[in-house]
Amino acid sequence: MLMVQVFKYILLVVLIFMIYIVISTSLESNLYKEWDYLASIPWMRATLWDFYANILVIYLWVIYKEKNVFVILLWAVLFFCLGSIGSIAYVLIQLFRAKPTDGMKEVLMQSKRDV
């Protein structure tokens, strides 16, 4: 129970920070204008592959947890377009939906198919 509450607050702070970073960076720099340069950096390409591999792992968890095909597809779009903002939002929703007596095991493992 306590761990669920702690995770909620940590993820809320990280979500707000990520939204701030994305907005402030977007105002400073246009990704589309700088893409050719960024794509030429090997570590940038490796970072993108790493990021999307992580998103895939989280998305497979969504497929396990959710039963509605529309919801599953919606989260795919949100994850792959919004990145960590989308994945943090999904985890926060799971944490806020948890019953007061639920621990992390229930949050992580209980599928909508089980309900």
C-alpha positions as CSV (number, residue, x, y, z in Angstrom):
1,M,0.0,0.0,0.0
2,L,2.6,2.5,1.0
3,M,4.7,1.7,-2.0
4,V,1.8,2.4,-4.3
5,Q,1.4,5.9,-2.7
6,V,5.1,6.6,-2.9
7,F,5.2,5.6,-6.6
8,K,2.2,7.8,-7.4
9,Y,4.0,10.9,-6.0
10,I,7.4,10.0,-7.7
11,L,5.7,9.5,-11.0
12,L,3.6,12.6,-10.8
13,V,6.8,14.7,-10.3
14,V,8.5,12.9,-13.2
15,L,5.5,13.4,-15.4
16,I,5.4,17.1,-14.7
17,F,9.1,17.4,-15.3
18,M,8.9,15.5,-18.6
19,I,6.1,17.7,-19.8
20,Y,8.1,20.8,-18.9
21,I,11.2,19.4,-20.6
22,V,9.4,18.5,-23.8
23,I,7.6,21.9,-24.0
24,S,10.7,24.0,-23.2
25,T,12.8,22.0,-25.6
26,S,10.2,22.3,-28.4
27,L,10.1,26.1,-27.9
28,E,13.9,26.3,-28.1
29,S,14.6,23.8,-30.9
30,N,12.7,22.4,-33.9
31,L,13.3,18.6,-34.0
32,Y,12.4,18.4,-37.7
33,K,15.0,21.0,-38.6
34,E,17.7,19.3,-36.6
35,W,16.7,15.7,-37.4
36,D,19.4,15.2,-40.1
37,Y,22.2,16.2,-37.7
38,L,20.7,14.2,-34.8
39,A,20.2,11.1,-36.9
40,S,23.9,11.2,-37.9
41,I,25.1,10.8,-34.3
42,P,25.5,7.1,-33.5
43,W,24.6,7.5,-29.9
44,M,21.4,9.3,-30.8
45,R,20.4,6.3,-33.0
46,A,21.3,3.9,-30.2
47,T,19.3,5.9,-27.7
48,L,16.2,5.8,-30.0
49,W,16.5,2.1,-30.4
50,D,16.9,1.7,-26.7
51,F,13.9,3.9,-26.0
52,Y,11.6,2.0,-28.4
53,A,12.7,-1.3,-27.1
54,N,11.7,-0.1,-23.6
55,I,8.4,1.2,-24.9
56,L,7.8,-2.2,-26.5
57,V,8.3,-4.0,-23.2
58,I,5.8,-1.6,-21.5
59,Y,3.4,-2.0,-24.3
60,L,3.5,-5.8,-24.0
61,W,2.5,-5.3,-20.3
62,V,-0.5,-3.1,-21.6
63,I,-1.6,-6.0,-23.9
64,Y,-1.5,-8.3,-20.9
65,K,-3.4,-5.9,-18.6
66,E,-6.1,-4.6,-21.0
67,K,-8.9,-6.4,-22.6
68,N,-10.3,-3.7,-24.9
69,V,-8.7,-3.7,-28.4
70,F,-9.4,0.0,-28.8
71,V,-7.7,0.8,-25.5
72,I,-4.7,-1.4,-26.4
73,L,-4.3,0.4,-29.8
74,L,-4.8,3.9,-28.2
75,W,-2.0,3.2,-25.7
76,A,0.3,2.1,-28.6
77,V,-0.2,5.5,-30.3
78,L,0.3,7.4,-27.0
79,F,3.4,5.4,-26.1
80,F,5.1,5.6,-29.5
81,C,4.2,9.3,-30.0
82,L,4.5,10.7,-26.5
83,G,7.2,8.4,-25.2
84,S,7.7,8.5,-21.4
85,I,4.8,11.0,-21.0
86,G,2.5,8.3,-22.3
87,S,4.1,5.5,-20.4
88,I,4.1,7.4,-17.1
89,A,0.5,8.4,-17.6
90,Y,-0.5,4.7,-18.1
91,V,1.3,3.6,-15.0
92,L,-0.2,6.5,-13.0
93,I,-3.7,5.5,-14.1
94,Q,-3.0,1.9,-12.9
95,L,-1.7,3.2,-9.6
96,F,-4.8,5.5,-9.1
97,R,-7.2,2.7,-10.0
98,A,-5.7,0.5,-7.3
99,K,-7.8,-0.3,-4.3
100,P,-6.4,1.1,-1.0
101,T,-5.5,-2.4,0.1
102,D,-3.7,-3.3,-3.2
103,G,0.1,-3.6,-3.2
104,M,2.4,-3.4,-6.1
105,K,1.8,-7.0,-7.0
106,E,-1.9,-6.4,-7.7
107,V,-1.1,-3.2,-9.6
108,L,1.4,-4.9,-11.8
109,M,0.0,-8.3,-12.3
110,Q,-3.8,-8.0,-12.2
111,S,-5.1,-8.1,-15.8
112,K,-8.4,-6.5,-16.8
113,R,-9.2,-10.0,-18.1
114,D,-9.1,-11.2,-14.5
115,V,-11.7,-8.8,-13.3
